[in-house]
Amino acid sequence: MTPHNEAGKGDYAATVLLPGDPQRAEWMAETFLEAPRCVNRRREALGFTGLFRGKPVSIQSTGIGVSSFLIYAHELLDFHGVRTLIRTGTCGGLTAAAKLRSLVISQSVRGESAQSGQVFGLYGADAGPDPALFAWALAKAAELGVEHQAGLTACSDIFYHPEGRARFADAQAHGALAVDMETSALYRIAAHFGARALSILTVVDNVVTGEQTDYSERQALFTDMTRLALDVASES
């Protein structure tokens, strides 16, 4: 056990999908995995392990933001020996082309602030995913006919920011497709531990158009993302 996770050695598969929301983790496990079992309930950060196409896969919720994400990712990598992390999260579109309910696959990520979160160099130069995972995700998305884009994403520490959407101007000028609150942490900590990582995101709102999805549709909304992530996990 760790201070934040009651699972024991061997309870997690080598590949773990990482949604932020524990309810989404439970829905993903019950909907897509064979014989899922709950391996962690501590702090309501639900974790599950089951089979997908005969291969062990785990799903662990991480909460919101870099600080919470790093705790769970660190313990998975350091204590549980996980080797592949695939984020299955939400994002806000930074361009009108990032349509609601479509997917954004992060090819590289830049942090919002150079002044905070320097653990693992979170806000240094742009970071990126494992090349093989990224290539598999693009191929599988095309094969499944899933609407998606791939490219630069931004990562923000703060949801309710006093500068509002203006703070994304630099990222947008560099072509960022979307913003979330965890991908920078994912790519940096995976590199630190020599593990593989990929971030697949579902667009739930758009800061340019002002559109947003309703929370009531949030679980069914994640079908394409979950199916794509599991397809990639089955080949990793």
CORMODA-V481369 format. One record per helix or strand of 3 or more residues. SS is the DSSP state (H for helix, E for strand). FROM is the first residue (numbers start at 1). TO is the last residue. Records with the same first field share a line. If there is no record, write none. Layout:
SS: FROM-TO, FROM-TO
This chain:
E: 15-18, 34-40, 47-52, 55-60, 84-93, 103-111, 148-155, 178-180, 196-206
H: 22-32, 42-44, 65-78, 119-121, 131-144, 164-173, 183-193, 215-217, 220-235
